[in-house]
Amino acid sequence: MEREFEDFSVRMERKSALPDLEVLLGCVHRMKRSRHVDLTIPEHPHYASLGAIDDFIDDHVVWAYDRQCLVDPANKPYYFDCLKGVAKGRESEDLDTKVAIAVSAGEVGQDEIDAAYRYFGLDSVFDEGDHHIAGLYKSRIESAPRQKDEAREQLAVLAKSRDSMILDELVNDKTLTYQEAMKFLNVTAFTDADTVVAQATVLVSGT
């Protein structure tokens, strides 16, 4: 825009304040990813949620994720979703490794938690209680035994997110149903008792 001052005019140009802010914050020499800056395009919300910007190098993104999880553990699943989103968007091996390590440690994202609630016909907004969820799980595997493995995986997600001993014990319950026991022993309802015992002995002894 132009402003008239008697016999001359001054042209006002927009200029990013980021360089000056970096000097003030002491991060002007931080390592950056090379990129073309387009100030008309907003930052992806995953970066903003992590307290990062998209020219952070991978190590700084990981640091931002770890800090957010430390100071705001209640929202750790959401931050994990953000980390996964950034890793996917960057196609970064280092961030993929960070995600894989977190998964192996049992971390779950908010999207995964919401999906687990929906699997049991629940809404994550409402707390139905651990005993109610346990009842839904038992009902599911009784009515659809073939879904037991999938149901257990979904229950494990809820057990982790709720830090529930009740659900965790159910997830780790290795008790077999009658049908599962017959399949494991490779017998039928018509197999005589001596053969069942002999088969069980062989499987237990490994001979």
C-alpha positions in Angstrom: 0.0 0.0 0.0 1.1 3.6 -0.3 0.8 6.5 2.1 1.1 10.0 0.8 3.4 12.4 2.8 3.2 15.8 1.2 5.5 15.6 -1.8 6.7 11.9 -1.5 5.2 8.5 -1.0 6.4 5.5 1.0 5.7 1.9 -0.2 4.9 -0.4 2.7 5.9 -4.0 2.0 5.0 -7.1 4.0 8.0 -8.8 5.6 8.1 -12.0 7.6 9.0 -11.4 11.3 10.4 -14.9 11.6 14.1 -14.0 11.2 13.8 -11.4 14.0 12.0 -13.8 16.2 14.6 -16.5 15.7 17.3 -14.0 16.8 15.3 -13.0 19.9 14.7 -16.6 20.8 18.3 -17.6 20.2 17.5 -20.2 17.6 18.7 -18.5 14.5 21.4 -21.1 14.0 19.2 -24.1 14.5 19.4 -26.8 11.9 16.6 -26.7 9.3 15.2 -28.8 6.5 15.6 -27.1 3.2 12.3 -26.0 1.8 10.6 -23.3 -0.2 8.6 -21.1 2.2 5.1 -20.2 1.1 3.6 -17.9 3.7 0.1 -18.4 2.1 0.0 -22.1 3.1 -0.8 -22.8 6.7 1.3 -25.2 8.8 -0.1 -28.7 9.0 -2.0 -29.1 12.4 0.2 -32.1 13.3 3.2 -29.8 13.5 1.3 -27.1 15.5 0.0 -29.7 17.9 3.6 -30.9 18.6 4.8 -27.4 19.0 6.9 -27.7 15.9 7.1 -26.2 12.4 7.7 -28.1 9.2 11.3 -27.0 8.7 12.4 -28.8 11.9 14.8 -31.6 11.3 13.6 -35.1 12.3 15.5 -35.0 15.6 13.8 -31.8 16.6 10.4 -33.3 15.7 11.1 -36.3 18.0 12.2 -33.9 20.8 9.0 -31.9 20.4 6.9 -35.1 20.5 8.7 -36.3 23.6 8.3 -33.0 25.4 4.6 -32.8 24.6 4.1 -36.3 26.0 6.0 -35.4 29.1 4.1 -32.3 30.0 0.7 -33.4 28.7 0.5 -37.2 29.2 -3.3 -37.2 29.1 -3.1 -36.4 25.4 -0.3 -38.7 24.5 -2.4 -40.8 22.1 -3.2 -37.7 20.1 0.5 -36.6 20.0 1.3 -40.1 18.8 -1.1 -39.7 15.9 0.6 -36.4 15.1 4.0 -38.1 15.1 2.7 -40.8 12.8 1.2 -38.3 10.5 4.4 -36.3 10.2 6.5 -39.5 9.7 4.1 -40.5 6.8 4.1 -37.1 5.2 7.9 -36.8 5.3 8.5 -40.5 4.4 11.2 -40.3 7.0 13.0 -43.5 8.1 14.1 -42.0 11.3 10.6 -41.0 12.3 9.2 -44.3 11.2 11.7 -46.0 13.5 10.6 -43.7 16.4 7.0 -44.8 15.6 7.9 -48.5 15.5 9.7 -48.3 18.8 6.7 -46.6 20.4 4.4 -49.2 19.0 6.6 -52.0 20.3 6.4 -50.3 23.7 2.6 -50.5 23.6 1.8 -46.9 22.6 -1.5 -46.4 20.8 -3.0 -43.4 19.0 -6.3 -41.7 19.6 -7.6 -42.8 16.2 -6.8 -46.4 17.2 -8.5 -45.9 20.6 -11.7 -44.5 19.0 -11.8 -47.4 16.5 -11.6 -49.9 19.4 -14.5 -48.3 21.1 -16.5 -48.4 17.9 -15.7 -52.1 17.5 -17.6 -52.8 20.7 -20.4 -50.3 19.8 -19.3 -47.7 22.2 -18.5 -44.0 22.0 -15.1 -42.9 23.5 -16.8 -39.7 24.8 -18.8 -41.8 27.3 -17.2 -43.9 30.0 -19.2 -47.1 30.2 -16.9 -48.7 32.9 -14.4 -51.5 32.6 -16.8 -54.2 33.7 -19.3 -53.2 31.0 -16.6 -53.3 28.3 -15.4 -56.7 29.7 -19.0 -58.0 29.4 -19.2 -56.8 25.8 -15.9 -58.6 24.9 -17.1 -61.9 26.5 -20.4 -61.6 24.7 -18.7 -60.9 21.4 -16.4 -64.0 21.5 -19.2 -66.2 22.7 -21.4 -65.3 19.8 -18.6 -65.1 17.3 -15.6 -67.3 18.4 -13.8 -66.7 15.1 -13.5 -63.0 16.0 -11.7 -63.7 19.3 -8.3 -62.7 18.1 -9.5 -59.4 16.6 -11.7 -58.7 19.7 -8.7 -59.4 22.0 -6.6 -56.9 20.0 -9.2 -54.2 20.3 -9.6 -54.9 24.0 -5.8 -54.6 24.4 -6.0 -51.1 22.9 -8.7 -50.1 25.4 -6.8 -51.8 28.3 -3.7 -49.7 27.5 -5.5 -46.4 27.0 -7.6 -46.8 30.2 -4.7 -48.3 32.2 -7.2 -50.9 33.3 -6.1 -54.0 35.2 -9.5 -55.5 34.7 -9.3 -55.4 30.9 -5.6 -56.3 30.9 -6.2 -59.5 32.9 -8.9 -60.4 30.4 -6.6 -59.7 27.4 -4.0 -62.0 29.0 -6.4 -64.8 29.9 -5.3 -67.8 28.0 -8.1 -70.0 29.1 -9.5 -72.0 26.2 -13.1 -72.6 25.4 -14.4 -76.2 24.9 -14.2 -75.7 21.1 -10.7 -74.2 21.3 -9.4 -77.0 23.5 -10.7 -79.7 21.1 -9.0 -77.8 18.2 -5.8 -77.5 20.1 -5.7 -81.2 21.0 -6.9 -82.2 17.5 -9.7 -84.2 18.9 -13.5 -84.3 18.5 -16.5 -84.6 20.8 -16.5 -88.3 19.9 -12.8 -89.0 20.8 -12.5 -91.4 23.8 -11.1 -90.1 27.0 -7.9 -92.1 27.0 -7.0 -90.7 23.5 -7.7 -87.2 24.7 -5.4 -87.7 27.7 -2.7 -89.2 25.6 -2.9 -86.4 23.0 -2.6 -83.8 25.8 0.3 -85.6 27.3 2.2 -85.6 24.0 1.6 -81.9 23.5 2.6 -81.0 27.0 5.8 -83.1 26.9 6.6 -82.1 23.4 7.4 -85.7 22.4 
